[in-house]
Amino acid sequence: MKQKIVIKVTMKGPRCRSKALQIAVGLSGVESACLVGQDKSHIEVVGDGVDAVELTDLLRKKVGYAELASVTVVGEKKEDKKPESAVQPVFWPMYGGGMPLADIRPIQPYQDPSCSIM
């Protein structure tokens, strides 16, 4: 499941931007990373199985203040759901290896004639 993660990072210059991108692409599962936004203060990471919280923590430790802006799923194909058929299959329980008997009577519990309650 591919996800697009956008993190807002406070960066002071091109050196911080370069360091932030190196940290982002260093994580496992990252396919691409780029700077977005008007002042290039957001990092957009696209990948499969990328931990957004771990990436945000790494950027906080090594670059500066970082805030997780959004996490969205991209490129997910919608599965075609097959309508369930109106006819339900019949499941026959097995009785001694053969077909069930058509005339199955419930077993009556033993009733003691000397019981005063019944």
C-alpha positions as CSV (number, residue, x, y, z in Angstrom):
1,M,0.0,0.0,0.0
2,K,1.7,3.2,-1.2
3,Q,1.4,6.3,0.9
4,K,2.2,9.9,0.4
5,I,3.5,11.6,3.6
6,V,3.9,15.4,3.8
7,I,6.0,16.8,6.7
8,K,6.5,20.4,7.5
9,V,10.1,21.1,8.5
10,T,11.7,24.3,9.6
11,M,14.8,24.6,7.5
12,K,17.3,27.5,7.6
13,G,19.0,27.0,4.3
14,P,20.0,24.8,1.4
15,R,22.3,22.7,3.6
16,C,19.3,21.8,5.9
17,R,17.2,21.0,2.9
18,S,19.8,18.7,1.5
19,K,20.2,17.0,4.9
20,A,16.4,16.5,5.3
21,L,16.2,14.9,1.9
22,Q,19.1,12.6,2.7
23,I,17.3,11.5,5.9
24,A,14.0,10.9,4.0
25,V,15.5,8.8,1.3
26,G,17.6,6.8,3.8
27,L,14.5,5.1,5.3
28,S,13.5,1.7,4.0
29,G,10.5,1.7,1.7
30,V,10.9,5.3,0.4
31,E,10.5,5.5,-3.4
32,S,10.8,9.3,-3.8
33,A,11.2,12.4,-1.8
34,C,10.9,16.1,-2.9
35,L,10.5,19.5,-1.4
36,V,7.1,21.2,-2.0
37,G,5.4,24.3,-0.9
38,Q,5.9,28.0,-1.7
39,D,9.0,28.3,0.5
40,K,10.1,24.6,0.1
41,S,9.4,23.9,3.8
42,H,7.4,20.7,3.2
43,I,8.9,17.3,2.4
44,E,6.7,15.0,0.4
45,V,7.7,11.3,0.7
46,V,6.1,8.5,-1.4
47,G,6.7,4.9,-0.5
48,D,5.5,1.6,0.6
49,G,5.5,0.8,4.3
50,V,7.2,4.0,5.4
51,D,6.8,4.8,9.1
52,A,5.6,8.5,9.2
53,V,6.2,8.9,12.9
54,E,9.8,7.5,12.7
55,L,10.6,9.9,9.8
56,T,9.2,12.9,11.6
57,D,11.2,12.0,14.7
58,L,14.4,11.6,12.7
59,L,13.9,15.0,11.0
60,R,13.3,16.6,14.4
61,K,16.5,15.2,15.9
62,K,18.8,16.0,13.0
63,V,17.3,19.0,11.1
64,G,14.9,21.0,13.3
65,Y,11.3,21.4,14.1
66,A,9.2,18.9,12.1
67,E,5.4,18.5,12.0
68,L,3.5,15.7,10.3
69,A,1.1,17.5,7.9
70,S,-0.7,14.6,6.2
71,V,-0.6,10.9,5.3
72,T,-2.6,9.7,2.3
73,V,-2.9,6.5,0.4
74,V,-2.1,6.8,-3.3
75,G,-2.3,4.4,-6.3
76,E,-4.7,2.0,-4.6
77,K,-6.8,0.1,-7.1
78,K,-10.4,-0.4,-6.3
79,E,-11.3,-4.0,-6.3
80,D,-14.4,-5.1,-8.3
81,K,-16.7,-6.6,-5.8
82,K,-18.6,-9.6,-7.3
83,P,-22.3,-9.6,-6.3
84,E,-23.2,-12.5,-4.1
85,S,-25.3,-15.1,-5.9
86,A,-28.9,-15.4,-4.9
87,V,-28.7,-19.2,-4.8
88,Q,-27.0,-20.4,-1.7
89,P,-25.2,-23.7,-1.8
90,V,-26.6,-26.6,0.1
91,F,-24.3,-28.2,2.6
92,W,-25.2,-31.7,3.7
93,P,-24.0,-32.9,7.1
94,M,-22.3,-36.3,7.0
95,Y,-24.1,-39.1,8.9
96,G,-21.9,-42.2,9.0
97,G,-20.4,-41.6,5.5
98,G,-23.7,-41.5,3.6
99,M,-26.5,-39.2,2.7
100,P,-28.7,-37.9,5.6
101,L,-32.0,-39.6,6.2
102,A,-35.0,-37.7,5.0
103,D,-37.1,-38.6,8.1
104,I,-35.1,-37.6,11.1
105,R,-37.2,-37.4,14.2
106,P,-36.0,-35.5,17.3
107,I,-35.0,-37.7,20.3
108,Q,-37.6,-37.4,23.1
109,P,-36.0,-37.1,26.6
110,Y,-36.9,-39.9,28.9
111,Q,-39.8,-39.0,31.1
112,D,-40.2,-41.0,34.3
113,P,-44.0,-41.7,34.9
114,S,-43.5,-41.5,38.6
115,C,-42.4,-37.8,38.5
116,S,-45.0,-35.6,40.1
117,I,-44.0,-32.4,38.4
118,M,-44.6,-33.6,34.8
